[in-house]
Amino acid sequence: MSLQVEKLEKNMAKLTIEVPADDLEKALQSAYMKQKNKISLPGFRKGKVPRQMIEKMYGAEIFYDDAANELIPKAYAEAYDEAELDIVSSGTDRKRKAIHLHGRRCDKAGSDAWRV
């Protein structure tokens, strides 16, 4: 995990946390395992649809929310320890999402990190 701290005005800071791709893959697999019994596609018994088929039908981001919900608290806690900041609140903004999940599939020429 890598961490970047950007100091903003009025005692505010922006944390950018990069989580390794294999950690995200584990979280995506965990999200699939939790949801697979609720997913039904023609030609497959309920709960027996392969993850790749679900991602092909509904898009690769189908499990991102659940994976992010699993990863973010852990990454935030680690970042808190590493940043050496006195964090008062988690900084949610009602006008925009405070947390974005950006991802790139790993390939030989690409990065193997996912940004949370």
N, C-alpha and C positions, 0 to 999 in steps of 0.2 A: 504494500500500500504506500502510495506517495501522497504528500500533503503540501498544498500551497496556501499560505495565509496572506490575504491582501487587506491591508488596513484601510478602512473607509473613514468618513467623517463621523464625529460625535460618538466615539467609543464603539464603533461598529467594525466588524471584520467579515470578509468573505472567505469561506473555506472551500477549496476545491480538492476533492478527495478522489484519487484514482485507485480503483480496486482491480487486482489482477483478473484476467479473463477466466482463468480456471475457477476462481471463487464465484464469479458470476455464473459460469456454466453449472456449478454445483447448486446455486440458488435457483436457476432456471429449471434444473432437473427436479429439485425439491418442490417447486411450484407445480410442475407437471404431475408429480406423484400425488399431490394434494387434490388436484382438479380432475384427474383422469377418470374417476368414477362418475363424474357429472357430465361427461362429454359423450355424445352419441353421434356417430356418422353411419350412413347407410353402408352396409357391407361389413360392418364390424359390430361385435357384441359391445354392450355398454361397458366402459372401463378398459377396453382392449384396443383402443385406437392408438397407433404409434404416434409419438411426439412429433416426428417429422411430418406426418400426414396432417396433424392438427395445425402445425405452423404453416404448412403449404396452403391449407384451406382458409385460415383466418389471419395469416400474417405472422411473421417471426416475433412481433412484439406482443403476442397474446399473453405471454406469461411474465412480461416485464414488470407489471405493477406488483405482483406477488413476490417476485424476486427482489425488487427494490425494497419492499416492505421488510424483507428478511435481512438484506444486506445493510441498509442505511443505519439502523440502530447500532449494529456492531461497528461499522466504519466510523460513525460519529463518536462513539465511545473511545475508540482507538485514537481518533484525531484529537479529541479533548485532552487525552493524556500527552500526546506528542506535541501539541501546539503550545502548551504552557500558557494558556490564556484563561482568564476568569470568565467563563461563559455564564451569562445570566439567563438567557432564554435561547430557544432554538431558532428564533427569527423567522416566523412565518409571515408572509405578506398576502393579504386577501386579494390584491389586484393581480398578482402573478404567482405562479408556482415557485416555491423556494427551492425545490429539488427537481432536477432534470436528470434523466438517464440517457446518456449518449453512448452508443455502442458501435463498434466496428467488428465484423467477423475477422478472426485472425487468419492471416495468410502468410506466405513466406516473406513477402516484402513489407508487410504491415506491422502495426503495433499489436502487442498482445495485452494491452491494458484497456479497461473500460472506465469511463469517467462517470462518477455518481455525483 
